[in-house]
Amino acid sequence: MTWNLDHTADTPAGTVAWGRAGSGPPLVLAHGWPWSSVTWHRIIPALAQSHTVHWYDMPGYGCSDKRADQPTGLDVQGQVFAHMLTHWGLDRPRVVAHDVGGATSLRAHLLHGAEFDRLVLINVVAMRPWGSDFFDHVGRHVDAFTGLPPQIHQAVVRAYIDGALVTDLADDDTEALVAPWLDEAGRASFYRQFAQADERFTAEIEPRYGAVRCPVTILWGEADPWIPLARGRALHALMPRSEFKTLPSVGHLPQLEAPDAVLRALSGVLEN
């Protein structure tokens, strides 16, 4: 029961690649930026022992469609998340979301009627302001980056990913994170995500966070270089009924930096 992308589905934003493993209550994993569903590969085998685990690459990411005319902002991603739940026939799955997967799943819930049994938010993008200084810089100068030579682009992607971490990843994990962005379609899509980032997509749901209709656990790597711990605590304050847990000495990508710690934290949330 390992990570795979053996299936595809047509969505309003193009074809997405998806996978499934295990048996038990349905659990959906929502990845973030600039990642893909491979970020979950170290914890899927354990989760699949007690759940039917579903995951997919968001449009514009990983092995899913990356077209030049393709809208892939968080408004679209929220619609696609709700669409995938319908495609899978899931009424109230458990959801674990990371980074922009947080805003994606919250938009699906608060704007598109998706219902969850429970929701775990891991170092999520859900409140303004977004991103790092580099994120802001690229967003303002996208045209200057899209013409970079391939080897320079690869160095940019690696440096950007490294900037999210406080723990070195296995070489294979790093290569898996970088690879989808290196071919021609991937290079264009990488910078297209910066261009389509818009804080209004969280601004319009932030006032609704107190109305989330399921139990919420917020799990935060305390040493996150991108989204500080204070932002996680602020999100917790907007969700008065949520539970807040931290992971000491962990950066922005806990499921790869500290998979065992993440599984321990999830075991107390998902198995109840």
C-alpha positions as CSV (number, residue, x, y, z in Angstrom):
1,M,0.0,0.0,0.0
2,T,2.2,2.8,-1.3
3,W,1.9,6.1,-3.0
4,N,0.9,5.9,-6.7
5,L,-1.0,7.8,-9.3
6,D,-2.7,5.0,-11.1
7,H,-5.9,6.8,-12.0
8,T,-7.1,10.0,-13.7
9,A,-10.2,12.1,-13.5
10,D,-11.6,14.9,-15.6
11,T,-12.3,18.1,-13.6
12,P,-13.4,21.6,-14.4
13,A,-9.6,22.5,-14.5
14,G,-8.4,19.6,-16.6
15,T,-7.3,16.1,-16.0
16,V,-5.9,15.2,-12.6
17,A,-3.9,12.2,-11.6
18,W,-4.9,10.4,-8.4
19,G,-4.3,7.4,-6.2
20,R,-5.9,5.3,-3.5
21,A,-4.8,2.7,-1.0
22,G,-6.0,0.8,2.1
23,S,-9.4,0.1,3.6
24,G,-11.5,1.7,6.3
25,P,-13.1,5.2,6.7
26,P,-12.3,7.5,3.8
27,L,-9.4,9.9,4.3
28,V,-8.4,12.5,1.7
29,L,-4.9,14.1,1.6
30,A,-4.6,17.6,0.1
31,H,-1.0,18.7,-0.8
32,G,0.4,22.2,-1.0
33,W,2.7,24.4,-3.1
34,P,5.2,23.8,-4.7
35,W,4.7,20.2,-4.1
36,S,2.5,17.3,-5.3
37,S,0.8,14.3,-3.6
38,V,4.2,12.6,-3.4
39,T,4.7,14.7,-0.2
40,W,2.5,12.1,1.6
41,H,4.3,9.0,0.5
42,R,6.1,8.4,3.8
43,I,2.9,8.4,5.8
44,I,0.4,6.8,3.4
45,P,1.4,3.1,4.2
46,A,0.6,3.7,7.9
47,L,-2.6,5.6,7.3
48,A,-3.8,3.0,4.8
49,Q,-3.7,0.4,7.6
50,S,-6.8,2.0,9.1
51,H,-8.3,4.2,6.3
52,T,-9.1,4.2,2.6
53,V,-6.7,6.9,1.7
54,H,-7.3,9.1,-1.4
55,W,-4.9,11.7,-2.9
56,Y,-4.4,13.6,-6.1
57,D,-2.1,16.1,-7.8
58,M,-3.8,19.5,-8.1
59,P,-4.3,20.9,-11.6
60,G,-1.0,22.6,-12.6
61,Y,1.0,20.3,-10.2
62,G,2.8,17.0,-10.3
63,C,1.4,14.6,-12.9
64,S,-1.8,16.5,-13.5
65,D,-2.5,18.8,-16.5
66,K,-0.2,21.8,-16.8
67,R,-1.6,23.8,-19.7
68,A,-0.7,27.4,-20.6
69,D,-4.4,28.5,-20.6
70,Q,-5.2,26.7,-17.4
71,P,-6.6,28.6,-14.3
72,T,-5.1,27.1,-11.2
73,G,-5.7,29.7,-8.5
74,L,-7.2,28.7,-5.1
75,D,-10.6,29.6,-6.3
76,V,-10.4,26.8,-8.9
77,Q,-8.6,24.4,-6.6
78,G,-11.5,24.6,-4.0
79,Q,-13.9,23.7,-6.8
80,V,-11.7,20.8,-7.9
81,F,-11.4,19.5,-4.4
82,A,-15.2,19.4,-4.1
83,H,-15.4,17.8,-7.5
84,M,-13.0,15.0,-6.5
85,L,-15.0,14.2,-3.4
86,T,-18.0,13.7,-5.7
87,H,-15.9,11.7,-8.2
88,W,-14.9,9.4,-5.4
89,G,-18.4,9.2,-4.0
90,L,-17.3,10.5,-0.6
91,D,-19.9,12.2,1.6
92,R,-18.0,13.1,4.8
93,P,-14.4,12.0,4.5
94,R,-11.6,12.8,7.0
95,V,-9.3,15.4,5.4
96,V,-5.6,16.1,6.1
97,A,-4.4,19.3,4.3
98,H,-1.0,20.9,4.0
99,D,0.0,24.4,2.9
100,V,-2.4,25.7,0.2
101,G,-4.3,22.4,0.6
102,G,-5.6,24.1,3.7
103,A,-7.2,27.0,1.8
104,T,-8.3,24.6,-0.9
105,S,-10.2,22.3,1.5
106,L,-11.6,25.2,3.5
107,R,-12.9,26.8,0.3
108,A,-14.5,23.5,-0.7
109,H,-16.1,23.2,2.7
110,L,-17.2,26.9,3.2
111,L,-18.1,27.8,-0.3
112,H,-18.9,24.6,-2.2
113,G,-20.8,22.5,0.3
114,A,-18.2,19.8,0.9
115,E,-18.8,18.1,4.3
116,F,-15.9,16.6,6.3
117,D,-16.0,14.2,9.2
118,R,-13.0,16.0,10.6
119,L,-10.2,18.2,9.3
120,V,-6.5,18.4,10.1
121,L,-4.6,21.5,8.9
122,I,-0.8,21.2,8.7
123,N,1.2,24.4,8.3
124,V,-1.5,25.7,6.1
125,V,-1.9,28.8,3.9
126,A,-5.2,30.1,5.2
127,M,-4.6,33.7,6.4
128,R,-3.0,36.8,4.9
129,P,-0.3,37.7,4.3
130,W,1.0,34.8,2.2
131,G,4.4,33.5,1.4
132,S,8.1,34.3,1.7
133,D,10.0,37.4,0.4
134,F,11.0,35.3,-2.6
135,F,7.4,34.4,-3.2
136,D,6.4,38.0,-3.3
137,H,9.4,38.9,-5.5
138,V,8.6,36.3,-8.2
139,G,5.0,37.2,-8.1
140,R,5.9,40.8,-9.1
141,H,8.4,39.7,-11.7
142,V,7.1,36.5,-13.3
143,D,8.1,37.4,-16.8
144,A,11.7,37.8,-15.8
145,F,11.7,34.2,-14.4
146,T,9.9,32.4,-17.1
147,G,12.8,32.8,-19.5
148,L,15.5,31.4,-17.3
149,P,17.7,28.7,-18.8
150,P,16.8,25.2,-17.6
151,Q,19.8,24.7,-15.3
152,I,19.2,28.1,-13.6
153,H,15.5,27.3,-13.3
154,Q,16.3,24.0,-11.6
155,A,18.6,25.8,-9.2
156,V,15.8,28.2,-8.4
157,V,13.3,25.3,-7.7
158,R,15.8,23.5,-5.5
159,A,16.6,26.6,-3.5
160,Y,13.0,27.5,-3.1
161,I,12.1,24.0,-1.8
162,D,15.2,24.0,0.5
163,G,14.0,27.3,2.0
164,A,10.9,25.6,3.4
165,L,12.9,23.1,5.4
166,V,14.9,22.9,8.7
167,T,15.6,19.2,8.3
168,D,17.5,17.7,5.3
169,L,15.4,15.3,3.2
170,A,16.5,12.1,1.7
171,D,17.9,12.7,-1.8
172,D,15.1,10.6,-3.4
173,D,12.5,12.8,-1.7
174,T,14.1,16.0,-2.9
175,E,14.3,14.7,-6.5
176,A,10.6,13.7,-6.4
177,L,9.6,17.2,-5.3
178,V,11.7,18.9,-7.9
179,A,11.1,16.7,-10.9
180,P,7.6,17.8,-12.0
181,W,8.8,21.4,-12.4
182,L,11.7,20.6,-14.8
183,D,10.2,19.9,-18.2
184,E,8.9,22.6,-20.4
185,A,5.3,22.3,-19.1
186,G,6.5,22.1,-15.5
187,R,8.7,25.2,-15.8
188,A,5.9,27.3,-17.2
189,S,3.4,26.0,-14.6
190,F,5.8,26.7,-11.7
191,Y,5.9,30.4,-12.4
192,R,2.2,30.4,-13.4
193,Q,1.3,29.5,-9.8
194,F,3.1,32.7,-8.6
195,A,1.2,34.7,-11.1
196,Q,-2.2,33.3,-10.1
197,A,-1.7,33.6,-6.4
198,D,-4.2,36.1,-4.9
199,E,-4.8,36.8,-1.3
200,R,-8.4,37.5,-1.9
201,F,-9.0,33.8,-2.1
202,T,-8.3,33.5,1.6
203,A,-9.6,36.9,2.5
204,E,-13.1,35.9,1.4
205,I,-13.2,32.9,3.7
206,E,-11.2,34.1,6.7
207,P,-14.4,35.7,8.3
208,R,-16.1,32.3,8.1
209,Y,-13.6,30.1,9.9
210,G,-15.6,30.1,13.1
211,A,-18.4,28.4,11.2
212,V,-16.5,25.3,10.1
213,R,-18.9,22.4,10.5
214,C,-16.5,19.7,11.7
215,P,-13.9,19.1,14.3
216,V,-10.6,20.8,13.4
217,T,-7.0,20.0,14.5
218,I,-4.2,22.4,13.6
219,L,-0.8,20.8,13.5
220,W,2.2,23.1,13.1
221,G,5.9,22.6,12.6
222,E,7.3,25.2,15.1
223,A,10.3,26.1,13.1
224,D,8.5,26.8,9.8
225,P,10.6,29.3,7.8
226,W,7.7,30.2,5.6
227,I,4.6,30.5,7.8
228,P,5.5,31.3,11.4
229,L,4.1,29.6,14.4
230,A,2.3,32.8,15.3
231,R,0.2,32.5,12.1
232,G,-0.9,29.0,13.2
233,R,-1.9,30.3,16.6
234,A,-3.9,33.2,14.9
235,L,-5.7,30.6,12.8
236,H,-6.5,28.7,15.9
237,A,-8.0,31.8,17.5
238,L,-10.3,32.2,14.5
239,M,-11.5,28.6,15.0
240,P,-12.5,28.6,18.7
241,R,-13.4,24.9,18.7
242,S,-10.2,23.7,17.1
243,E,-7.4,21.9,18.7
244,F,-3.8,23.2,18.3
245,K,-0.7,21.0,18.4
246,T,2.9,21.8,17.6
247,L,5.9,19.8,16.3
248,P,9.2,21.1,17.8
249,S,12.2,21.6,15.5
250,V,10.1,20.9,12.4
251,G,9.9,23.1,9.4
252,H,7.2,23.7,6.7
253,L,7.0,20.1,5.4
254,P,6.4,18.0,8.5
255,Q,5.1,14.9,6.6
256,L,8.6,14.5,5.0
257,E,10.8,16.1,7.7
258,A,9.2,14.3,10.6
259,P,6.8,11.6,9.3
260,D,6.8,9.6,12.5
261,A,5.9,12.6,14.6
262,V,3.1,13.5,12.2
263,L,1.8,9.9,12.4
264,R,1.8,10.1,16.2
265,A,-0.1,13.3,16.1
266,L,-2.6,12.0,13.6
267,S,-3.2,8.8,15.4
268,G,-4.8,10.7,18.3
269,V,-7.0,12.6,15.9
270,L,-8.0,10.2,13.2
271,E,-8.6,7.1,15.3
272,N,-11.1,8.6,17.7
